[in-house]
Amino acid sequence: MIEQFSRDAADERFRKYACEVIGLARRDLYLLGRHIGSYRYHDVAKCIEDAKRRGVAIHVYARDPEADTVNALVELGAEVFIGRELKDHLLIADGDSYVKLKPHPRGGMGVREGEAAINETERAQKELAYFKKVVGDAKRKTDFSYENSPFAKALRNPPNWGVKTDSSNLEEAFFS
């Protein structure tokens, strides 16, 4: 079954198909994208995490991912690769089913459109061959990067909330 899906306000069609394909994975799940922004959708992230708990191996290739997304996937136990080449955004389950997205702007919601192919092994194998090709030249990310995490960045450059936060006037603040 191959179904085309178009844009909708909250990318609900994409998220529905992504979770359906992830749910079909029994051995391997492959994610390929510019920044793996779909992992920021809580329902998609939960489906990926559930797949990992079922024993599915997670393989990720990204061109320009956010540090916190890479950290979360590495911590989950995913095999994460960073590379330069990217023509398609894909999610492939076991080389049998996939979701393929058309190019879209970074971070936008309601912009994802593409096709979902369920139990279309021949087509899915072609997409999987592309994933394996780009991973061959990519750098594997194996460690958690604290220096690039949002928490470390906030510690280095704390936001100014306009409130005195030094402890020299602590007694005045609480007892006056």
Secondary structure in CASP SS format (residue, H / E / C, confidence):
PFRMAT SS
TARGET T0000
AUTHOR 0000-0000-0000
METHOD secondary structure of the structure
MODEL  1
M C 1.00
I E 1.00
E E 1.00
Q E 1.00
F E 1.00
S C 1.00
R C 1.00
D C 1.00
A C 1.00
A C 1.00
D C 1.00
E H 1.00
R H 1.00
F H 1.00
R H 1.00
K H 1.00
Y H 1.00
A H 1.00
C H 1.00
E H 1.00
V H 1.00
I H 1.00
G H 1.00
L H 1.00
A C 1.00
R C 1.00
R C 1.00
D E 1.00
L E 1.00
Y E 1.00
L E 1.00
L E 1.00
G E 1.00
R C 1.00
H C 1.00
I C 1.00
G H 1.00
S H 1.00
Y H 1.00
R H 1.00
Y C 1.00
H H 1.00
D H 1.00
V H 1.00
A H 1.00
K H 1.00
C H 1.00
I H 1.00
E H 1.00
D H 1.00
A H 1.00
K H 1.00
R H 1.00
R C 1.00
G C 1.00
V C 1.00
A E 1.00
I E 1.00
H E 1.00
V E 1.00
Y E 1.00
A E 1.00
R C 1.00
D C 1.00
P C 1.00
E C 1.00
A H 1.00
D H 1.00
T H 1.00
V H 1.00
N H 1.00
A H 1.00
L H 1.00
V H 1.00
E H 1.00
L H 1.00
G C 1.00
A C 1.00
E E 1.00
V E 1.00
F E 1.00
I E 1.00
G C 1.00
R C 1.00
E C 1.00
L C 1.00
K C 1.00
D C 1.00
H E 1.00
L E 1.00
L E 1.00
I E 1.00
A E 1.00
D C 1.00
G C 1.00
D C 1.00
S E 1.00
Y E 1.00
V E 1.00
K E 1.00
L E 1.00
K C 1.00
P C 1.00
H C 1.00
P C 1.00
R C 1.00
G C 1.00
G C 1.00
M C 1.00
G C 1.00
V C 1.00
R C 1.00
E C 1.00
G E 1.00
E E 1.00
A E 1.00
A E 1.00
I C 1.00
N C 1.00
E C 1.00
T H 1.00
E H 1.00
R H 1.00
A H 1.00
Q H 1.00
K H 1.00
E H 1.00
L H 1.00
A H 1.00
Y H 1.00
F H 1.00
K H 1.00
K H 1.00
V H 1.00
V H 1.00
G C 1.00
D C 1.00
A C 1.00
K E 1.00
R E 1.00
K E 1.00
T C 1.00
D C 1.00
F C 1.00
S C 1.00
Y C 1.00
E C 1.00
N C 1.00
S C 1.00
P H 1.00
F H 1.00
A H 1.00
K H 1.00
A H 1.00
L H 1.00
R H 1.00
N C 1.00
P C 1.00
P C 1.00
N C 1.00
W C 1.00
G C 1.00
V C 1.00
K C 1.00
T C 1.00
D C 1.00
S H 1.00
S H 1.00
N H 1.00
L H 1.00
E H 1.00
E H 1.00
A H 1.00
F H 1.00
F H 1.00
S C 1.00
END
